[in-house]
């Protein structure tokens, strides 16, 4: 096989710039089919992105002989269903994050893919971005010495758009939780990538403002298998916005944003070093390239069902699901 021909299930907003063009532009990759339950919208997407086929039925796309692999870009409530269907068809799966509604569903997805030897990847794309590869290299090279502690702070002011649309991202039946699951998952996954798996977790979650069904504030602490400690606070009804991670070592500290583009900052003995690193336009393309490379036998993808399930386990532990 010289290329991977992709089909997208759920060609919504995330696929317009972040991921869809990445499937088309990655080396050895081609987007050949898309699906939405609304056929008119599927046809419109296909026309605008020069995709030859469109469907309004997921099974039809999955069982299309010209589709080699399936990208599931729906809300989390449908991830398990479509992943299992693709696994039965032995079509490799690239599924959006968070991986599923909860850790239990993640396990079911992994088991279904293992049963048919179907590769399973998850769109925690920061694991392949140059910005975070640089952070990992700095940590591996002991730029701040031996890591002792990591902290995360993320505040957000509720937007009028979010409240007016009553976004599915704040409906636990569709998203698994609230914005903590939607955006907090990226941070928890990237610190897993940078510092290794978390082995112990405790947390508290509340709905303080009552604006939607899901939690709007989460605080937690955790211990990594390496012995590093960590803590985090995510509040989505604050007066303003702030988002930053800080890793403390025995020789210095490193600060970086999960979502922002400001330079990575390293402070050692009062001397600061800044590393400005831009993100690509199609931000998922670097991770998509690793998926394609693995499917073609040319490399390994750093974001799998196994690693993503660990993040879902942490999410569930912190909000008291398990």
N, C-alpha and C positions, 0 to 999 in steps of 0.2 A: 504494500500500500504506500503510495507516494503522497497522498493528501487525505485530510479528514473533511468529510462533507457533513456540515452541521444543519440541524433543525432546531428552531427556537419554539418553545411552548410558552406563550405569554409575552408577546412582543410589545411591552408597555414602555414607560418612560425610561427605565434603567437601560433598555437596549438601544435607545436612540443614539447616544454618544458614548456612554461608558463601555458597553460590551459588544453590541451588534457589529459596529464597524471593526472591532478587534477580531471578531471571528472571520471577517472578510480580508483583513490586512495581515494577519499573522502568516508567517511562512508555512506552507504546507496545509493551509486551512481555507475552506470555502463555505459560505452560507448559502444553502440551496433551498431551504423551506422555512416558513414561519407559520405559527398558529395562534389565533385568538378565538374565543368563543363567538365574538362578533365578527362574522366573516367580512363585512365591509371594512372594518378596521384592519384586519389581517391583510386584505387585498391592498389597502392604502399603504401599509407599511412595506409590503413587498414591492409595490410600484416605486415608492420613494427611495428605497434602498437597493433597487435592482436585484431583487431576489426572485428566482424563476417560479417558485411554487408557494402557494398559501393554502391554509386549511382552517376550518372552524371546528375540527375534531382532533383531539390530541392523539387518539389511537391511530388515526389515519397517518399522521405525521410519523409517529414512532415506527409504524410498520411499513413505511415507504422504503423500498429497497435502495433508493439513492441517498438515504440519510444514514450516515455511519455513526453519528453521535448526537446526543440530545442535550441541549441547554435549557434548563427549567428556570424561567424567569418570572414565575408567578409569586403571589404572596405565600408565606410559609405553610398555610393551611393545606395547600395542594402539593407540597413537595414530596411527601411520602407516597401519595397515590401515583404520581407520574414517575417517580424514581423506580418504584416497584414494577410498573408497567414497562419501563425501558429495560430494566434488568431482565424481565422475562423474555424480552426480544433480543437480549444480549447486546444492547446498544450502550456504549459508555455514556456516563452521565456527568454533566457539569451543572450543579444546582446552586441557586442563589443562597445568600446567607440571610438570617440565620438558617442553619441546615434544615430545621423542622420546627414544629410547634414546641417540642420538648425533647429531652434526652432519650426518653423511651422510643419515640418515633425515629430518632437518629439510629438507634440500635436496630430497629426493624429494617431500615433502609440498608444498613451495612450488611445485615444478614441476608437480605434479598439479593444484593449484588454479589456477595461471597458465594451464594448458592449457584450462581451462573457464571462465576469468574468474570464479573463485569466491573470495570474500573469505575470508581466514584470519586469525583472531585467537587470542591465547594469554593464559591467565589469570594473567599477572603483574600482579595487581590493585593492587599498591602504586603503580603509575604514575598511578592516578586517586584515591588517598586524599588527603583534605585535609592530612594530616600531611606527606606528601611533596611535594604541590603547594606548601606553604609553604616547605619546604626549598629547592625549586627556585627559587622566587621570591627568597628570600634570596640564593642563589648568583648568580642572574641580575642582581640589584640590587647585586652586589659588597659584600654585608654584611661579608664577611671579606676583601675585596680580591680579588686574582687568585689562583685556586686553584693550589697547588703539588703537594699530595700528599694521598692518601687511604689510610687504614689500616682494616682490619677484624680484629676478634678475636671468635671464637665458640668457646666451650668448652661441653661438655655432659657430664653424668654419665650413663653408660648406665643406663637404667631396668630394673627387673625385669620390667615389662610387655613392653618391647621384646624382651628376651631370651627370655621365656616364649613369646611369640607368634611369634618368628622372623619379624618383619615383612617383607613384600615390599619395603619400602623399603631393606633391606640386601641384596637379591638383585640383582646387576648384570644378570641375564638379564631381570628384570622392570622394574627401576627405572633401569637404565643405569649405576648406581653405588650408593653408599651414601647416608648422610644428607647428605653434601656436595652431592649432586645434588638431594636433596629440599628442603633448607632453605638451603644455600649459594647455590643458584641464584637465590633471591629477592634476596639482597644484591647479587650480581653483576649482576643485571638492573637493580636500582634505581640502582646507581652508573652504569650505562650511560645510564639516563634522565637522571640528574642531571649527569653530566660528559661524556657523549658516548661513542662507540664506543671500545673497546680495540683497539689495532692490534698490540701485541706482548705475548706471554705466556710465562712459564716457571713451572714448578712441580714439586713432589715430592709423591707420594702413597704411603702405606704402610698396612699392616694391622698395627698394633702389638700389639693385644690378642688377636687371633684369635677374636673372639666370633661373627663372621659372615663371609661371603665377601668383602664389599666393603671398600674402604679405610675406615679410621676416623680418619685424620689427613691433612690436605692443607695445604701451605704454598705460597705463590706470590707472584709479583711481575708487574706489568704496566705498560704505558705506553699512555696514551690518545692518540687522534689529535690532541688538543689540545696534547699535550706534558706533561700532568699525569702524575705517577707514582703507583703504588699498590702496596700489599702486603696480604696476608691470611693468617690462620692459622685453620684449622678443626680442632678436636680433639673427638672424640665419645666419648672414654674418659677424660676428666679427672676430678679429684676433686670438682669442683663445676661450676656453670653461670655463664657470663658471655657477654655479647654486646653489642658496641658498634662503631660506626663513627665515625671522626674525620676531618674534612676540614680541612686546614691551608691557610690563605691567607697573603698577605703583610701583612695587617692584623689577622688574628685566626684563630680556629678555631671549628669547629662540631662538636658531638657529638650522635649520635642512634642509637637502636636500630632495627634492621630489624623486630624482632618485639615488642619491649616497647612500653609505652604511656607511659613517663616523658617529661617535656617535652623538646623539642629545646633544646639548650643552645648559646648563642653567647657566646664569650669574646673581648673586645677590650680591650686595655690594662688587664687586670686586672678589668674590669667584666663581670659576667655578666648575660645576658638569657635568660629561660626562656619557651618557647612551649608551653604545654600544649594538646594537640589530641587529642581522643578519636576512636576509630575507630567506624564505624557497626556496628550489630549484625550485619547481613548484609554482611560485609566486601567481598564481590565486587560488590555492587550498583552502586557508582559506576563501575567499569570496564564492567560489563554495560550500564549506561546509555549509555556512549560507543559500545559495539558497536551497540546498537539505533539510536542516533542516526545512526551512519554508514550503516547499512543502510537507514535511512529518508531519507537525504540531508540530515540536519540537523547533521552534525558529523563528527569524526574520532576514531578510537580510537588511543590512544598505544601499544598493545601488539599488534603484528602478527607474522606468521610471520617476517618479515625481522628485526625487532628481537630476537625470541626465539631465532632461529637464531644470532645473534651470541653470546648467552649460552651456548648449547650448545657453540659453538666454543670459548669460553673454558674451560668445564668440561672438555671433552675435552683441550684443550692442557695444563691444569693437572694432570690425572691421567695424562698420557702416552699417551692414545689416538691422538693425531695429532701 
